[in-house]
Amino acid sequence: MTHKKTLLRVIPLGGLDEIGKNMTVLEYGNDMVVIDAGIMFPDEDHPGVDLILPDFSYVIRRKDKLRGILITHGHEDHTGALPYLLKELGPGVPILGTKLTLGMISVKLEEHRLKKPKLREIHPGGHVNLGPFGFDFIPVNHSIPDGVALFIRTPVGNILHTGDFKFDQTPVDGRLTDYSAIAAAGKKGVLLLMSDSTNAESPGITMSEATVGVALREIFALAEHRIIVASFSSHIHRLQQVCDAAVESGRKVVVTGRSMINNTRIARQLGYLDVAEEDLLDAYEMGDIPPERIVVLSTGSQGEPLSALARMANGDHKTVEIQESDTVVISATPIPGNEKAVSRVINRLAKAGADVRHKGSDAVHVSGHAAAEELKLMLNMVKPRYFVPIHGETRHLRAHANIARMTGIAPDNIFMLDNGDCLEITESSARVSGRVDSGVVYVDGLSVGDIGQVVLRDRQLLAHDGIVTVVIAVDLQTGQPMGEPELVTRGIVLGTDDDSLAEDAVARVSKTLAKTAREGATDHAVIKNAVRESLSQFLWERTHSRPMIIPIVMEV
């Protein structure tokens, strides 16, 4: 088969109509590459779930074609699925990323006891070939150092995948987005642009990360007692600014929270976090230092129940107890779905006497994603023929599609894809053709993918309406009910109006059993079903709740 007749297939497996689990497949003939492999964190609709992975069964089934996995940057929503993917693929697949990205990935893989992964460091400005694909790596700003966009040469034309990016003119580490490389890509001709949509609804330009440093220094100068700063542990630029402000105000930095300790260690080892050893303290050494000379750097900016900040708010942290006049800075914005958890932590901190500063009160956070004017600039520099907005909920993707229309891209050349859609591209055409398996895989403790929608629905039902167990004794020979049924309830009150509700429920079950006996039903499944239906109807009539009902038939 000649190159000209072979289609390029672009298949997003995650990251569309959601914030998280970013993953995209590029497939050409007998060759395939994967860009990013992220996770999404559960919300209150996913009780008991620890992580949500993309369904990467399409990649597993074609693992012989896979030439490599390219990771644009070190955030969990781009790297977190790698341990689970590699357990299925085996250790031989090359994983390509920049130095810091690989440093964070290697810690994650060690935690999962994955031996000898094939990590290949890429350099911004460098080039790598994988089968028919050629990759140039373009430095971009984001809320983590060492992010890259991918300029991909394919047999049908060039693709630019931006990764997560913003155009910060005064980045904390001095590493600017390589505008000339993006413009050069546009000059060479870009067939398809896939661009970050997270902030497409935000007008104007995203503020520089450097503005947070100004706000932090002002807060630190006024604080008279201990300062606690909660941030994303991967936001190395933010951690740098906290450390700089701490040293300037004559304070030592204490790091707490497992991921914060790991990431600060890796970032210092690799040269991305510049803070002197003597300015860092172990949490257990804090007692000897006056509180006005301490800054605690903590996890928990999303209100996670087991994080360091949540433990402090609840009064059960091993080394930090919130005291009157402590200043707590939450230097992050809640991920959609986490607002209640963050608000709960803020209220508990305030109740303990802390002065809590957050995005709503001070300029202590800026986004790492490009706003509308920056997205226009990207589109105008690249001038792609086809455009796919990626990384965002549907409203963000639609806003980005509108921005693309404003910059002159023909509406027919803009593709609003869903996870699993196959975009087939030739040198002169692009169309959506079919779908592959896509969806979610739930991680619950040590089980991966064993939880389905039925289990989640049951958990939601149990949390909302409780459970009623009905124990029924039947005669071993005749199948006739014996004695009175027994009701055991959890999470439901039988007897809200008067004590007769429980008695009436038992009477309703007895009546149903008498009816099944008259009809000669001896099959346990038939008896259980009849009891379940009648008791469910009774409880709905009397309490307007639908608890889970589990009939148990015992032969005696």
C-alpha positions as CSV (number, residue, x, y, z in Angstrom):
1,M,0.0,0.0,0.0
2,T,1.4,3.4,-0.9
3,H,1.6,6.2,1.6
4,K,-0.8,8.4,-0.4
5,K,-3.7,5.9,-0.1
6,T,-3.2,5.2,3.6
7,L,-5.4,7.3,6.0
8,L,-4.2,8.9,9.2
9,R,-6.6,8.2,12.0
10,V,-6.8,10.6,15.0
11,I,-8.7,8.9,17.9
12,P,-9.2,10.8,21.2
13,L,-9.8,8.2,24.0
14,G,-10.1,10.8,26.8
15,G,-10.1,14.5,27.5
16,L,-13.2,15.5,25.5
17,D,-16.3,16.6,27.4
18,E,-14.4,16.4,30.6
19,I,-11.4,17.9,32.5
20,G,-8.9,15.0,32.8
21,K,-7.9,11.5,31.5
22,N,-6.3,13.1,28.4
23,M,-5.3,10.5,25.8
24,T,-5.1,10.5,22.0
25,V,-4.1,7.9,19.5
26,L,-2.5,8.6,16.1
27,E,-2.7,5.6,13.8
28,Y,-1.2,5.2,10.3
29,G,-1.2,1.8,8.6
30,N,0.7,-0.6,10.9
31,D,2.0,2.1,13.1
32,M,0.5,3.8,16.1
33,V,1.6,6.4,18.8
34,V,-0.2,7.5,21.9
35,I,-0.1,11.1,23.2
36,D,-0.6,11.4,27.0
37,A,-2.3,8.8,29.3
38,G,-4.0,10.7,32.1
39,I,-6.5,10.0,34.9
40,M,-9.5,11.9,36.2
41,F,-10.4,12.2,39.8
42,P,-13.9,11.1,41.0
43,D,-16.5,13.4,42.3
44,E,-19.5,12.7,44.6
45,D,-21.2,10.8,41.8
46,H,-18.6,8.1,42.2
47,P,-18.7,6.9,45.8
48,G,-15.8,4.7,46.7
49,V,-13.9,5.2,43.4
50,D,-10.3,6.2,43.7
51,L,-9.4,7.1,40.1
52,I,-11.0,7.1,36.7
53,L,-9.0,5.9,33.7
54,P,-9.7,6.1,30.0
55,D,-10.8,2.9,28.3
56,F,-7.5,2.1,26.5
57,S,-8.6,-1.4,25.3
58,Y,-8.2,-0.2,21.7
59,V,-4.5,0.4,22.3
60,I,-4.0,-3.0,24.1
61,R,-5.6,-4.9,21.2
62,R,-3.2,-3.2,18.8
63,K,-0.1,-3.1,21.0
64,D,2.1,-4.7,18.3
65,K,1.6,-1.5,16.3
66,L,2.5,0.8,19.2
67,R,5.8,2.7,18.6
68,G,5.8,4.9,21.7
69,I,3.9,7.0,24.2
70,L,4.6,10.7,24.2
71,I,3.8,12.7,27.4
72,T,3.4,16.5,27.0
73,H,4.0,17.4,30.7
74,G,4.0,15.9,34.2
75,H,0.4,16.5,35.4
76,E,-1.6,13.5,36.6
77,D,-4.4,14.2,34.0
78,H,-1.7,13.4,31.4
79,T,0.4,10.8,33.1
80,G,-1.7,9.0,35.8
81,A,-2.9,6.2,33.6
82,L,0.6,5.1,32.6
83,P,1.1,2.5,35.4
84,Y,-2.2,0.8,34.5
85,L,-1.5,1.0,30.7
86,L,2.1,-0.4,31.1
87,K,0.8,-3.3,33.2
88,E,-1.2,-4.3,30.2
89,L,1.4,-3.4,27.5
90,G,4.5,-4.7,29.2
91,P,7.7,-2.7,29.9
92,G,9.1,-2.6,26.4
93,V,7.1,0.4,25.1
94,P,9.2,3.6,25.0
95,I,7.8,6.5,27.0
96,L,9.0,9.9,25.8
97,G,9.0,13.1,27.9
98,T,11.2,15.9,29.2
99,K,13.4,15.6,32.2
100,L,11.0,16.7,34.9
101,T,8.1,14.9,33.3
102,L,10.1,11.6,33.3
103,G,11.2,12.3,36.9
104,M,7.6,12.5,38.1
105,I,6.6,9.4,36.0
106,S,9.4,7.3,37.3
107,V,8.3,7.9,40.9
108,K,4.7,6.9,40.0
109,L,6.0,3.7,38.2
110,E,8.2,2.8,41.2
111,E,5.1,3.1,43.5
112,H,3.4,0.5,41.2
113,R,6.5,-1.7,41.3
114,L,6.9,-1.5,37.5
115,K,10.5,-2.6,36.8
116,K,12.8,-1.1,34.1
117,P,10.4,1.1,32.1
118,K,11.8,2.3,28.9
119,L,12.0,6.1,29.6
120,R,13.5,8.2,26.8
121,E,14.3,11.8,27.6
122,I,13.3,14.4,24.9
123,H,14.7,17.9,24.6
124,P,12.7,21.0,23.7
125,G,13.8,21.9,20.2
126,G,14.8,18.3,19.5
127,H,13.4,15.7,17.1
128,V,12.5,12.0,17.3
129,N,11.2,9.6,14.7
130,L,8.8,6.8,15.6
131,G,7.8,4.7,12.6
132,P,6.3,7.1,9.9
133,F,5.9,9.9,12.5
134,G,8.4,12.6,13.2
135,F,8.1,14.7,16.4
136,D,9.5,18.1,17.1
137,F,9.2,19.3,20.7
138,I,8.2,23.0,21.2
139,P,8.6,24.5,24.7
140,V,5.3,25.9,26.1
141,N,4.4,27.6,29.4
142,H,2.0,25.9,31.7
143,S,1.5,25.5,35.5
144,I,4.3,22.9,35.6
145,P,7.8,23.3,34.1
146,D,9.1,21.4,31.1
147,G,5.8,21.3,29.1
148,V,6.0,20.8,25.3
149,A,3.7,21.1,22.3
150,L,4.2,18.4,19.6
151,F,4.8,19.3,15.9
152,I,4.1,15.9,14.2
153,R,5.2,15.2,10.7
154,T,3.0,12.4,9.2
155,P,2.8,11.0,5.6
156,V,-0.4,13.0,5.0
157,G,0.7,16.3,6.5
158,N,1.7,18.1,9.7
159,I,-0.2,18.1,13.0
160,L,0.4,20.5,15.9
161,H,-0.8,19.2,19.3
162,T,-0.4,22.1,21.8
163,G,-0.6,20.0,25.0
164,D,-1.7,22.3,27.9
165,F,-0.3,25.8,27.4
166,K,-0.5,29.5,28.1
167,F,1.5,32.5,26.7
168,D,3.2,33.8,29.9
169,Q,5.4,36.8,29.0
170,T,7.2,36.8,32.4
171,P,7.5,33.1,33.3
172,V,8.9,32.3,36.8
173,D,11.7,30.1,35.3
174,G,12.4,32.4,32.4
175,R,11.5,29.7,29.9
176,L,9.3,31.3,27.3
177,T,7.0,29.5,24.9
178,D,8.9,29.2,21.6
179,Y,6.9,31.5,19.5
180,S,9.3,31.3,16.6
181,A,8.9,27.5,16.5
182,I,5.1,27.8,16.5
183,A,5.2,30.4,13.7
184,A,7.7,28.3,11.7
185,A,5.3,25.3,12.0
186,G,2.6,27.6,10.5
187,K,4.9,28.5,7.7
188,K,5.6,24.8,6.9
189,G,1.9,24.2,6.8
190,V,-0.3,22.6,9.5
191,L,-3.0,20.2,8.3
192,L,-4.5,19.7,11.7
193,L,-4.3,21.8,15.0
194,M,-5.4,20.1,18.2
195,S,-5.4,22.8,20.9
196,D,-6.1,23.1,24.7
197,S,-9.6,24.4,25.4
198,T,-9.8,24.5,29.2
199,N,-10.0,28.4,29.4
200,A,-11.7,29.0,26.0
201,E,-14.6,30.7,27.8
202,S,-12.3,33.2,29.6
203,P,-12.0,36.5,27.7
204,G,-8.6,38.2,27.3
205,I,-5.3,36.9,28.4
206,T,-4.4,34.6,31.4
207,M,-2.4,36.5,34.0
208,S,1.3,35.7,34.4
209,E,2.3,33.3,37.1
210,A,4.6,36.1,38.4
211,T,1.6,38.1,39.7
212,V,1.0,35.3,42.3
213,G,4.5,36.0,43.7
214,V,3.6,39.6,44.3
215,A,0.4,38.7,46.2
216,L,2.2,36.0,48.3
217,R,4.9,38.5,49.3
218,E,2.3,41.0,50.5
219,I,0.5,38.3,52.5
220,F,3.8,37.1,54.0
221,A,4.8,40.6,55.0
222,L,1.6,41.2,57.0
223,A,1.3,37.8,58.6
224,E,2.3,37.9,62.3
225,H,2.1,34.2,63.0
226,R,2.7,30.9,61.1
227,I,1.8,30.7,57.4
228,I,0.4,27.5,55.8
229,V,0.2,27.4,52.0
230,A,-1.7,24.7,50.2
231,S,-1.1,24.2,46.5
232,F,-0.9,21.5,43.8
233,S,2.3,19.6,44.5
234,S,3.2,19.5,40.8
235,H,3.0,23.3,40.5
236,I,6.7,23.8,40.8
237,H,6.6,27.5,39.7
238,R,4.2,28.2,42.6
239,L,6.3,26.2,45.1
240,Q,9.3,28.3,43.9
241,Q,7.4,31.5,44.6
242,V,6.3,30.3,48.0
243,C,9.9,29.4,48.9
244,D,11.2,32.8,47.6
245,A,8.6,34.7,49.6
246,A,9.4,32.7,52.7
247,V,13.2,33.3,52.5
248,E,12.6,37.0,51.8
249,S,10.5,37.3,54.9
250,G,13.0,35.4,57.1
251,R,11.0,32.2,57.4
252,K,12.0,28.5,57.0
253,V,9.9,26.2,54.8
254,V,8.4,23.0,56.1
255,V,7.0,20.5,53.5
256,T,4.2,18.2,54.4
257,G,2.0,15.8,52.4
258,R,3.3,12.7,50.6
259,S,3.1,14.1,47.0
260,M,4.5,17.5,48.1
261,I,7.5,15.8,49.7
262,N,8.1,13.6,46.6
263,N,7.7,16.4,44.1
264,T,9.8,19.0,45.9
265,R,12.6,16.3,46.3
266,I,12.5,15.4,42.5
267,A,12.3,19.1,41.4
268,R,15.3,20.0,43.6
269,Q,17.3,17.0,42.4
270,L,16.7,17.9,38.8
271,G,17.3,21.6,39.2
272,Y,13.7,22.9,38.8
273,L,13.3,24.1,42.4
274,D,15.9,26.4,43.8
275,V,15.8,26.6,47.6
276,A,18.8,26.1,49.9
277,E,19.0,23.1,52.2
278,E,19.3,25.3,55.3
279,D,15.9,27.0,54.4
280,L,14.1,23.6,54.5
281,L,13.0,22.0,57.7
282,D,11.6,18.6,58.6
283,A,8.1,18.8,60.1
284,Y,9.3,17.3,63.3
285,E,11.9,20.1,63.7
286,M,9.2,22.8,63.8
287,G,8.8,22.8,67.5
288,D,12.1,24.6,68.1
289,I,11.4,27.5,65.8
290,P,9.0,30.4,66.6
291,P,5.8,30.2,64.5
292,E,6.4,33.7,63.0
293,R,9.5,32.2,61.2
294,I,7.7,29.2,59.6
295,V,5.9,28.6,56.3
296,V,4.3,25.2,55.9
297,L,4.0,24.0,52.3
298,S,1.1,21.5,52.2
299,T,-1.1,19.4,49.9
300,G,-4.9,19.6,50.1
301,S,-5.8,22.6,47.9
302,Q,-8.8,20.6,46.6
303,G,-10.2,19.7,50.0
304,E,-9.2,16.1,49.6
305,P,-10.3,14.3,52.9
306,L,-7.0,12.6,53.7
307,S,-4.7,15.5,52.6
308,A,-2.4,17.3,55.0
309,L,-4.6,20.5,55.0
310,A,-7.8,18.6,55.6
311,R,-6.1,16.8,58.5
312,M,-5.0,20.2,59.9
313,A,-8.5,21.5,59.6
314,N,-9.9,18.4,61.4
315,G,-7.2,18.6,64.1
316,D,-5.7,15.2,63.4
317,H,-2.4,16.2,61.6
318,K,0.7,14.6,63.2
319,T,2.8,17.8,63.4
320,V,0.7,20.8,62.5
321,E,-2.2,22.0,64.7
322,I,-4.0,25.1,63.5
323,Q,-3.7,28.0,66.0
324,E,-5.4,31.3,66.5
325,S,-4.0,33.9,64.1
326,D,-2.3,31.4,61.7
327,T,-2.6,32.5,58.1
328,V,-3.7,29.8,55.6
329,V,-3.3,30.5,51.8
330,I,-5.2,28.2,49.4
331,S,-3.2,28.8,46.3
332,A,-5.3,27.0,43.7
333,T,-8.8,27.0,42.2
334,P,-11.2,24.2,42.9
335,I,-11.5,21.7,40.1
336,P,-15.2,21.4,39.1
337,G,-16.9,19.1,41.6
338,N,-14.5,19.9,44.5
339,E,-16.1,23.3,45.4
340,K,-18.0,21.8,48.4
341,A,-15.0,20.0,49.8
342,V,-12.8,23.1,49.6
343,S,-15.5,25.3,51.2
344,R,-15.8,22.7,54.0
345,V,-12.1,22.8,54.7
346,I,-12.0,26.7,54.6
347,N,-14.9,26.8,57.2
348,R,-13.1,24.3,59.5
349,L,-9.9,26.3,59.3
350,A,-11.8,29.5,60.1
351,K,-13.5,27.9,63.0
352,A,-10.0,26.9,64.4
353,G,-9.0,30.6,64.3
354,A,-7.0,30.8,61.0
355,D,-7.1,33.8,58.6
356,V,-7.9,32.0,55.3
357,R,-6.8,33.6,52.0
358,H,-7.9,32.1,48.7
359,K,-8.6,33.0,45.1
360,G,-11.9,34.7,46.1
361,S,-10.1,37.1,48.5
362,D,-6.6,37.6,47.1
363,A,-4.7,37.1,43.8
364,V,-3.1,33.9,45.0
365,H,-3.8,31.8,42.0
366,V,-3.7,32.1,38.2
367,S,-4.6,29.5,35.6
368,G,-2.0,27.6,33.6
369,H,-4.2,27.6,30.5
370,A,-4.6,30.0,27.6
371,A,-7.6,32.3,27.6
372,A,-9.5,33.4,24.4
373,E,-7.0,36.0,23.0
374,E,-4.1,33.6,23.4
375,L,-6.1,30.8,21.7
376,K,-6.7,33.2,18.8
377,L,-3.0,34.0,18.6
378,M,-2.2,30.3,18.5
379,L,-4.7,29.8,15.6
380,N,-3.4,32.8,13.7
381,M,0.2,31.8,14.0
382,V,-0.5,28.2,13.0
383,K,-3.2,28.8,10.3
384,P,-4.3,25.1,10.2
385,R,-6.6,23.7,7.5
386,Y,-8.5,21.5,10.1
387,F,-9.1,22.2,13.7
388,V,-10.0,19.9,16.7
389,P,-10.5,21.6,20.1
390,I,-9.3,19.2,22.9
391,H,-8.9,19.2,26.7
392,G,-12.2,20.5,28.0
393,E,-15.9,20.0,28.7
394,T,-18.3,20.4,25.8
395,R,-18.9,24.1,26.6
396,H,-15.1,24.8,26.5
397,L,-14.8,22.9,23.2
398,R,-17.7,24.7,21.7
399,A,-16.3,28.1,22.8
400,H,-12.9,27.2,21.2
401,A,-14.7,26.2,18.0
402,N,-16.3,29.6,17.9
403,I,-12.9,31.2,18.4
404,A,-11.6,29.2,15.5
405,R,-14.5,30.5,13.3
406,M,-13.6,34.1,14.3
407,T,-10.0,33.5,13.0
408,G,-11.3,32.4,9.6
409,I,-11.3,28.6,9.8
410,A,-14.2,27.2,7.7
411,P,-17.0,25.7,9.9
412,D,-16.8,22.5,7.9
413,N,-13.1,22.1,8.8
414,I,-13.8,22.3,12.6
415,F,-14.4,19.0,14.2
416,M,-16.2,18.7,17.6
417,L,-15.2,15.2,18.5
418,D,-16.4,12.8,21.3
419,N,-14.1,10.4,23.0
420,G,-13.8,7.3,20.7
421,D,-14.5,9.2,17.4
422,C,-12.2,8.4,14.5
423,L,-11.1,11.4,12.5
424,E,-9.7,10.1,9.2
425,I,-7.4,12.5,7.4
426,T,-5.8,12.4,4.0
427,E,-3.7,15.1,2.3
428,S,-6.9,16.7,1.0
429,S,-9.8,15.6,3.2
430,A,-10.9,15.0,6.8
431,R,-14.1,13.2,8.1
432,V,-15.3,11.5,11.1
433,S,-15.7,7.8,10.3
434,G,-16.9,5.4,13.0
435,R,-16.1,5.0,16.7
436,V,-13.9,2.8,18.8
437,D,-14.5,1.5,22.3
438,S,-14.1,4.4,24.7
439,G,-15.4,5.2,28.1
440,V,-14.2,4.9,31.6
441,V,-12.5,2.4,33.8
442,Y,-12.9,2.7,37.5
443,V,-10.1,2.0,40.0
444,D,-11.4,1.1,43.4
445,G,-8.6,0.1,45.9
446,L,-6.7,-2.7,44.1
447,S,-9.5,-3.6,41.6
448,V,-9.2,-2.0,38.2
449,G,-12.2,-2.1,35.9
450,D,-14.4,-4.4,38.0
451,I,-16.8,-1.7,39.1
452,G,-19.6,-0.9,36.6
453,Q,-22.4,1.5,36.5
454,V,-24.6,-1.0,38.4
455,V,-22.3,-1.0,41.4
456,L,-22.0,2.8,41.4
457,R,-25.8,3.1,41.1
458,D,-26.2,0.8,44.1
459,R,-23.7,2.8,46.1
460,Q,-25.6,6.0,45.3
461,L,-28.9,4.4,46.3
462,L,-27.4,3.1,49.6
463,A,-26.1,6.6,50.4
464,H,-29.3,8.3,49.5
465,D,-32.1,6.0,50.7
466,G,-30.5,3.2,52.8
467,I,-31.2,-0.5,52.8
468,V,-33.9,-2.9,54.1
469,T,-33.1,-6.6,54.4
470,V,-36.1,-8.9,54.7
471,V,-35.5,-12.4,56.2
472,I,-38.1,-14.9,55.3
473,A,-38.3,-18.5,56.6
474,V,-40.0,-21.1,54.4
475,D,-40.8,-24.8,55.0
476,L,-38.2,-27.0,53.3
477,Q,-40.8,-29.5,52.1
478,T,-43.8,-27.3,51.1
479,G,-42.2,-23.9,50.4
480,Q,-44.9,-22.4,52.7
481,P,-43.8,-19.3,54.8
482,M,-43.2,-20.0,58.4
483,G,-43.4,-17.4,61.2
484,E,-43.2,-13.7,60.7
485,P,-40.8,-12.1,58.3
486,E,-38.0,-10.1,60.0
487,L,-36.9,-6.6,58.8
488,V,-33.4,-5.2,59.3
489,T,-32.8,-1.6,58.2
490,R,-29.8,0.6,57.8
491,G,-29.9,4.3,56.9
492,I,-33.7,4.4,56.9
493,V,-36.1,5.3,59.7
494,L,-39.2,3.0,59.9
495,G,-41.5,4.7,62.3
496,T,-41.2,8.4,61.5
497,D,-44.9,9.1,61.9
498,D,-45.7,6.4,64.4
499,D,-44.4,3.0,65.4
500,S,-46.9,1.2,63.2
501,L,-44.8,1.7,60.0
502,A,-42.5,-1.2,60.8
503,E,-45.4,-3.4,61.8
504,D,-47.3,-2.4,58.6
505,A,-44.3,-3.2,56.5
506,V,-44.0,-6.7,58.1
507,A,-47.8,-7.1,57.5
508,R,-47.4,-6.1,53.8
509,V,-44.6,-8.7,53.4
510,S,-46.7,-11.4,55.1
511,K,-49.7,-10.6,52.9
512,T,-47.4,-10.9,49.8
513,L,-46.0,-14.3,51.0
514,A,-49.5,-15.6,51.6
515,K,-50.4,-14.6,48.0
516,T,-47.3,-16.4,46.6
517,A,-48.1,-19.5,48.7
518,R,-51.7,-19.6,47.4
519,E,-50.4,-19.4,43.8
520,G,-48.1,-22.3,44.6
521,A,-44.8,-20.4,44.1
522,T,-41.9,-22.4,45.5
523,D,-39.1,-20.8,43.4
524,H,-37.0,-18.5,45.7
525,A,-36.4,-16.0,42.9
526,V,-40.2,-15.6,42.4
527,I,-40.8,-15.1,46.1
528,K,-37.9,-12.6,46.4
529,N,-39.2,-10.6,43.5
530,A,-42.7,-10.4,44.8
531,V,-41.5,-9.3,48.2
532,R,-39.1,-6.7,46.7
533,E,-41.8,-5.2,44.6
534,S,-44.6,-5.0,47.2
535,L,-42.3,-3.6,50.0
536,S,-40.8,-1.1,47.6
537,Q,-44.3,0.1,46.6
538,F,-45.3,0.2,50.3
539,L,-42.3,2.3,51.4
540,W,-42.7,4.7,48.5
541,E,-46.4,5.3,49.5
542,R,-45.5,5.8,53.2
543,T,-42.1,7.5,53.1
544,H,-41.4,8.7,49.5
545,S,-38.1,6.9,49.6
546,R,-36.8,4.0,47.6
547,P,-34.2,2.1,49.7
548,M,-32.4,-1.0,48.4
549,I,-34.4,-4.0,49.4
550,I,-32.7,-7.4,49.8
551,P,-35.0,-10.3,50.5
552,I,-33.3,-13.4,52.0
553,V,-35.2,-16.7,51.9
554,M,-34.1,-19.4,54.4
555,E,-35.3,-23.0,54.2
556,V,-36.1,-24.6,57.6
